């Protein structure tokens, strides 16, 4: 079931899924961050869990050395993409071919 709340910025009524209760969402009209109040009678078991125990610094797990970053980058698979020069070449050649065909058709019609 959806919750109905008013955006404090644009004062429009927005519909938000119950999963956002007690959290935040973005207004689809003005893009403001809106606090979604918790449900009435919300149980304590349905709140968000605490941070994991044992990590004094949550960002510590994300810090890696330059050598580790280089090793990860070298293992990543190369995904081929179209080069801009080749793409522009195909577009320009298609347009030139279309113009030549139009001129040839015009000349053929004029000769008849």
Secondary structure as GFF3:
##gff-version 3
##sequence-region A 1 112
A	DSSP	beta_strand	2	6	.	.	.	ID=ss1
A	DSSP	beta_strand	13	17	.	.	.	ID=ss2
A	DSSP	three_ten_helix	18	20	.	.	.	ID=ss3
A	DSSP	beta_strand	24	26	.	.	.	ID=ss4
A	DSSP	beta_strand	33	35	.	.	.	ID=ss5
A	DSSP	three_ten_helix	44	46	.	.	.	ID=ss6
A	DSSP	three_ten_helix	58	62	.	.	.	ID=ss7
A	DSSP	alpha_helix	66	75	.	.	.	ID=ss8
A	DSSP	alpha_helix	84	111	.	.	.	ID=ss9
###
